[in-house]
Amino acid sequence: MLLRLLTILWMSGQAYCQDSLARVENDLLTFSYKIEQYLDPNRQPCQDFYGYVCSRSANLSQTGRQRFQSLLKEADVAQLMDMELQLVNFFKSCESGRGIEALKASQLFRLSGGWPVLEAMKPNASQRTNQTQSWLTVLGHFHDAGAPYFFESAVTMQSNRRLVVLRPDFTRRNTLRKFEQRVGEVLQSFGIEQSRAHVAALEVLSLERSRRDIVKAEHVDDQVEFSYGNFKRSAFGNASLSRLDWDGYFRKVLGGKTLHERDTIVVKQLPRLIEYFLLLQNTSMVRLLNWIWTDYLMDIVDADCHQLAETYVGDVYAHVAPRVTANRDELAQMYSVLGKAYVDQLAGSVWIDEISQQSSRQFLGSVTRLTINGDELLDASYHGILLGRRSLYRNLEKLRKFQRPRQQPSLSAQLVRHYNLAFATVSALLGQRNLSTPLNYLLVGEFFSLSLVAAGSSSSTPGAWRSFDSEQRFGAFQECAAGQANANDLLLSLLAQRLALSGYRQWLATRTKFQERIDTLLAAGRTKMSLRRLFFVANLLVDCRSELGVLQQDRKRQVTHAKLRSSREFGEAFQCRPGDSLYPQHQSCDTL
């Protein structure tokens, strides 16, 4: 199947070569002019290439998300799959449907009893409709919506019985001071009258302090097992804890079903769970609902729409990115060329083991197929969801319920998702849906090659793609790279750059006169660019990340500079001289 697909791609590549290069020339010149604004003229490429490219462009990832959202909404609806239309609706609801009226229209708001702070104060608090429910019923509504406050319940099957694991919540996303600030921000964003907001904030903070005391308390990490019948009858050793409607709770969480008497309940850290129960038993419903809704809205009200999309619809978000920002046929042609380079240059080398080769082939096949045809299985899995454009909160309820029972995606699927997210930044650079050859080599060639080589690895096992036979060779490489950068990261970067450069040079080799013309035009610009220089600048530009911490930025800078010191092509492109920090070493670390 993959061979047939690659053959089709090769044929499409041949057809492309017959097309006029006028469009390509315009794309390259436009792109070159655009990146001038991102490069730092105060830094020398041969001294600090990472700073030259990334110091002024680190916010491109944020800009890219905004640009991608705009591109997505402008995309031809007829060209989108159903799940991609769902993502469009999600973004539109995120922008326009997150106010009070949208919140009140959500199912969770109505079922739970509402958010008391929005209500006018009544003379008799007992007349509130939200006083008629128990705290367990309220938690059941939130747990069903994928928000497991105070404790979470995981239900699996064991033989012919259900096994339920109850685990106390340990969440402390913010310091207490930051939590207090966020409470004020949420109440203010919903326009709560100041006196009511002040009282509600005090109630919320009081309950949060009590909850944190339970979180901080030391308890043995044990577990207690009950039959469901005994669990319901148990008062947990405390007479002040009234009997709870666990039948109603599980009926809500299990979609109308209930547990049988002989089903098993396993409670992790029972003493801590009892403390939670006692706290909730002695908390008024008004206070509980004010706390739970304020906390629930903290991550929604101020969250960026793209952050919410990545969290709740991440697989669709990553899937659609290259489909609306790229020329898919030309992009897939690049995958074919780099896949062949991987087979010719690396698959038979000492570095790559057989399992990694299989993983790389699987990644190549997946990303090629998804780019051209889209993911029909993913599209089918979202078929049962109907996201509207009016209420973000209702959409989130549906998505949380949908995602809760889904299994963790495979390593291969996670890798494809991580790779595809780069296209949001690409869309910010281009400002148009036109990632064509050779822009694909310039912007994602090296990033794709990195993913292709490391397809058999994971973040917890760096270098897992290497074969056991490479240990002696890697030891020598590690000694050579000592003091420059992490050897695994450096080796991976060098191999990825070699693959991407080989594909790019292959494209240029058949267009010598075109290259000479473009280089002449690029050299007239402020940055004195060339097609070779564009390769190194653009591939790094896409990978600049403002969200990385100081240590991560330093590590990335070290790897980038160590890689360039071993690159003769980089030194020639930027005319580095002896004495420059990044002047290519005479004895660079050998990889082949």
N, C-alpha and C positions, 0 to 999 in steps of 0.2 A: 504493500500500500504506500509506504513512504517513498520507495523507488519510483513508483508511478507518479507520485505527487512532485518529486524532484524533477522528473523528466518534463512534466508540464511546465514547471517553473523555468527550466532551462529554455524551453521553447518560447515562453513569454519574454525571457531575457533577450533572445535572439531578435524577436519582433521589436523589442524596445530599441535595440541598436540601430534599427533602420529609421527611427523617428528623428525629427529635427532636434538639434542640441540647443536651439534658441531658448526653449523653456528652462533647460538646465542652467544655461548661462545666466538667465534672469534670476533664477532661484539662488544661485551661488552668490551673485553680486549683492542681491537684496539681503541675504543672510550675513554676508561679510560686513555690510554697513550697519546692520543691527547690532552685531556683537561688539562693535566699537564702544558703545555706551557702557558695556559691562566690564571691559578690560581696564586695569589700573595703570595709567601711563607713568606713574611714579615708581613702578617696580620694573626691574629688568627680568625678562623671561629666563635668561641663563643664570640668574642669581636666586630668584624666588618665583618659580613658575606658578606654584600653587597660589601665592598671594596675587600674582599678576592676573590670574584668571578668576579666582574665587572671592577676593576681598570685597569687590563691589557687586558681585552677582549672587551672593549667598541667599538672597531673598527670592531667587528665581523659582524655587520650589513652591513658595507661597503664591507668587504671581502666576505660576503655571497652573495651580489648582483653580484660581479664579478664571484664567483664560480658558481652561478646559471646560469649566462649567458653562461658559458662554458659548463655546463651540458646540457643546453637546446640545444645548437648547436650539441652536441654529441648524442642527443636522437634519437632513431630509428624513422625515418620519417614515417614509416608505422603505428606507434603507436600514431601519433599526429593527432588531428582534424585540419580542414582547418584553423580555426582561430589561432591555435597554430603555424601552419606553417607560417602564416602571421607575427606572433611575431618573429619567427626565421629570416625571411627576414628583418624585421625592425632592429633587432640587427646587422645583417650583413651590412645593408646599413649605419647604424650609425657608424660603425667602418671604413668602406672603402669608403663611398660615401658622404663625407661632404666637399669636396674641391671646388675650383672655378668652375671646369668643371661641377661638379654635380649641383652646384647652377645655372649655366647658362642654364642647361638642364631642369630646373624646369619650370612648366607652369606659375607660378606667376611671375617669373623673366622676362619671355618673354612678358607676357601681360601687366605688369606694366611699361615697358620701361627700365628695367635693373637698375643696380647700377652704376651711373656715375663715381664713383671713380675708377672703374675697367677699364674705357676707357681711351685711350690716349687723351690728350688735343687736341681739334680741333681748327683751326684758327677762325672758325665762329661757335659760340655756338648755333646759331639759327638753324643750320643744324642737330642738334641732333634729332634722331627719338623720343626720349622721351619728346620733347617739343610739340609734336602734341596733347597730351592728357591734359585734365583739371585735376585739383587736385581732383575733386569729382570722376572722372573716375578712377584715381589711387586708391583712398580710397575704391572705389567700389570693385576693384580687391582684395585688402587686406581684406576687410570685408567679401567678399564671401569666402575667404580662412580661415576665423575664426580668423582674427587679427583685431579687431575693433579699429583702431586708431582714435583719436580726438573725435569721438562719436560712440555710438553703436546703432543699430536699431533692436528692437525686434518686430516680426510680429506675430499676433494672429488673430483669427476669432472672431467677435462679431456679433451675429445674422447672417446676410448674407453679412456682410461687413468685410473687413480687418481692423484691428486696429494696427497701427504702432506707437511705442513709441521710440522717439529719445532722447538719454540721453548723455550729455557731458561726456567725459572721465576724471577721476580723478587720473589716475595712476601715482604714483611716487615710483617706486620700489627701487631706490637708491638715496642717497644724490647727489647733483650736482658734488661734488668732486669724488665720487665713479663712477658716470655716466661718467665723463671725463676719468677716468682710464679705464673703460670698453670700451669706444670708441677706445682708443689707442690699447687695447688688440685685439679687433676685427679687426681693420685695419692691425695690425701687423700679426695676424694669417693668413690673406689672402695675405700676402706678398705685400702690397701696397707700392709703391716707396715712400720714406720718404717725399719728398717735396709735392707730391700730397696728401699724408696722412695728412700732417700738415694743408693744406688748407681745406681739407674735414672736419677735426676735428673741425676747427674754425667755419665752416658753420653749422655743426651739433650742436655744443654747443650754437651757437647764436639762432638757432631755438628752442632748448630745453629750454633756459632761457625764451624766449618769451612764450612758452607753459606753463611753470611753473608759470609765472606771472598770467596767466589766471586761472590756477588751484587754486592758493592761493587767488585770489580775492574773496571778500565777495559778495554773491548773495542770494537773497531770494529763498528758495526752493519751487518754484511754478511750475505750468505747464499751457501751453496754447494749446488749441485744435483748429485744422483746419480741414476743408474738404480738401482732397488731391488737388482738383482743386484750391482752394484758397491758399493752401500752395505753389504750384508751381508758382503762380502769384505774391506772396509776395516778396518784396525786403527787408523785415524785417526792414523797416524804414531807410534804408541807401542806398542812390543812388549809392554809389561807389561799391556796391556789385552786380555784374552782374548776370543775370538770369542763373540758374544752371540746368543741365540736370538730373533732378530727375527721369525722365522716364528711362533713361539709367542706372542710379544707381540701381533702384529697379529691373529693368530687370536682372541685374547682380546678385543681392542678392537673388532674388526669382527664379532663375534658368530659365530665359527666359520669365517669366510672368511680367506683369506690374500692377500697381494699377489703380483703377477706380476713376473717378472724385469725387464720393461720399464716398470713403473710408476715414477713419479718421486718422489724424496724431496728436499725442499728443507729445508736446515738453517739456521736463523737463529742467528748467532753461534756458529759451530762451535767456536772455542777455549773458550768458556764451557761448552758442552755436554760437551766432552772432559774438562774439569776436574770436572764433575759425575760423569762416568763413572768417572774415576780415584778420586774420593772414595768412591763407592759400591763400587767394586771392592776397596778396602782397608778397608771397614767390615764388622764382623762382622754376621751376620744378627740376632743378639740385639739389638745396639745399634740397627740400622736399624728393626727392628720396634718396639722401645720408643719410638724417636723418632716414627715415623710414626703409631702409634696414639695417643700422647700428643697430638700436634699435631691429629690428626683429631678427637679428642674435645673439644678446647678449646672449640670453638664450639657444641658440642652439649650438654655436661653442664650448663653454667650458663646457656645461652640460654633466653630466654622462649619458651614454646610458640608464641605468636603471631608472634614474630620468625622462628622456623623456618617457620611456615606461610606468612608473607609471602614468605620467600625461596624456598621450594620449591613451594608451591601458591598463589602469589600471585593468579593469575587466578581460581581457585575461591574463595579467601578474599574477594576483592573482590566477586565475583559474588553470593555468598550473603548478604553483609552486609545490603543493603536488603530481601532476600526474607524474612529472619526477624525484622527489627526494625521493619517498616513495614506500614501498610495499603496494599497495592500499588496498588489501584485509585485511591485518593485521591492517592497520590503521583504516579501517572502523569497524573492530572487536572491536578496542578500543573505538570508538565512541559508539558502541552498549553497551558495558559494562558500560561506564560512563553515558550514557543516562539512563540505568536501575538504576544505583546508584542515579542519580538525582531524579528519580521517587520514589525510596524506601526511600531516606533519607531526601529530601528537599521538594518535591512537596506537601506533606501533612503537612509540618511544618508551624509555624506561620509566617515565613519570606516571603514566596512566594505567590503572589496573582494569581488569575486564568488567568488573561491576560498575566502575565509573563510566566506562565506555557505553554500557547498556543504559545507564541513567542519562548520559548525554544524548544518546539517540532518542530516548523517550522524550526528553525535554525539547529537542529539535523538532521531532514529529508533532508534539503537542502545540508548540508555539506557532509552527507553520500552519497547521490545520486550523487553529483558532483564528489566526490572522485572516485567512482566506474565507473560511466558511462560517466562523462563529461556533460557539459551543451549544449544540442543540440539547445536550443533556442538562446543562445549566439552565438553559431557557425553559426546558420542560419542568425543572424543579421549582421554578418561580411561577408556574402556570396558575397555581391555586391562590396566589396573592393578587389583590387588586388595590394598588396604592392610588389615592386621589391626589389632587393638586391643592386642596384647601386646608387640610389639617395635618401639620407635621406630627402632632402628638398621636393621632390615630394611626398614622403610618408607622410610627415607631412601635406602637403596641403590636401591630401586625407583624412587623419585622422581628421583634423580640420573640414572639411566639413561634415564628417560623424558624428562627435560628437556634432556639433552645434545644430541640432534639437532634439537630444536625451533627454529624460526626466531624471531627477535626479533619480538614483537608489533607491530602497526601503531601509528602515532601515535594514531589514534582509539581503539584498544583500550587503550592505555596511559592515555589521558585518562579513559576510562570507569572503569578500575581505580582511578586516583587519586581520582576523585570519589567512588566507592562506598565507599572506605575511611573516609570521614567518618562512616559509619553506626555504626561501632564506638563512637565517642565519643557519638553520639546515644543508643545503647542504655544507656550509663552514666548519661546525664542522665535518661532516662525511667524506667529500671529496669523496663521492661515492653515487650512487643512491640506498640507502639501509636503509631506515628508517623502521626497522622491530621491532617486539615485542622482548624484552621490551623497545627498544630504543624509541618507540613512547611515552610510559608512561614517560620516563625520560626527553624527550625533549619538547614535546608539550602537555603532559597530563594535567598539571595545566593550561596552557594557553588556551587549549580547554575548560576546565571546567569553567574557568573565563568567557569566551564568552558564554557558555551554560547558566550559572546562570544569567548573565546580559543581556540576549537577549531581555528582555523587557524594557531595559533602553537606555539612550542616554547620550552623554557627557554634554548636557545642563540640564539634569534632573538626577543628581546622586541619586542612591537609588530608581529609579522609579520601579525597579523590586520587591521592598518590598511591602507587603500587608498593608492596613490601620490597620489591627488588630495587627500589629507588633509594633506600635508606643510606647506602654508602655514598651515592652521588649527592643526595640531599645534605649529608653531613659536610661535604666539601663546599656545597653552595651556602650552607648556613655559616660556615667559617668565613667565606668570602663576604657575606652580607652582614657580618657582625658589626654592631654599632650604627648601621644604617637604618634598618627597619626590621620588622618581624619577617623571618625568612619565608614562612608559608604565604603570607600576604604578598610579599615581593615576588615570589616565584609565580604565583597565580596571576599577578598583574603583568608580569613580563610575557607569559605565555599568551594571555588574552590580547595584549598589544600586538604581539607577533601575528596572531591570526587575523586581527582586524586590519593591520597594515597590509598583509598579503592580499586580502580581498580588495582593498582600496587601490593598491598599486596595480592589481590586475585590471581594474576598471580604467585606470588612467593610461595603462600601457597601450591600449587600442585607440587612444585619443590624444596623440602627441601634439598635434597642431592646436587642438582645443585647449590643452593644458597650457601651452605657451601663451595663447591669447588671454586666457583668464588670469594667468600669473602677472602678465603685463598690466592688466586692468586693476587687479588687486593691489599691486605694488604702488599704485598711484594714491591709495587711500592713506589716511592718517596713521594706521597701525602697520603699514607696509606688509600686508598679509600676502600669503601665497597658498596654493592648494595643499602643500605639505604642512605648512604652519596651521592651516585651518583644521587639519586632522587632530593635532595635539590639543589645540585650544578647545574645539567643540566637544570632543569626547570627555574632557575634564569638566567643561562648563555645565554639562547636563548633570554631573554628579556632585556639584557644589551644594552643600546642605547647611542652611542657617540653624537648623534645629539640633545639630550635633554639639555636644559639650566641648569644653576646651581640650580635654585629653583625647577625645575622639578626633577633633580637628588636627591636633598635633600628630596623631598616629597616621591620619590620612595624608598629611603633608609629608611625613617621613617616607611613606611607601611611594607616593608620587615622585618625590625627588630621587629616591634610590632607583626607581625604575628608569627615570630619564637619564641618570648618570650611566646607565648600561645601554642606552639607546644611541647608536651612531646616527640613526635617521633624525633624531631630535637635534643633536648637535649640528648636523649639516643644515637642517631647516632653519634654525635660528642663528647660525653662524657663531656658535659659542667658541670661546677662545680659552687657551690654557690660563688657569687662574680663576676662571669663573666657577662658581659653586657647583653648577650642573654640567660642567665640561665633561663629555663622555670619557670614562676611564679607559686607559690603554688595555688593562686586563679586567674587563667587565666580568661579572659573575656568569659563568657558562650555564645555559639551560638545555642545550641540545648536543 
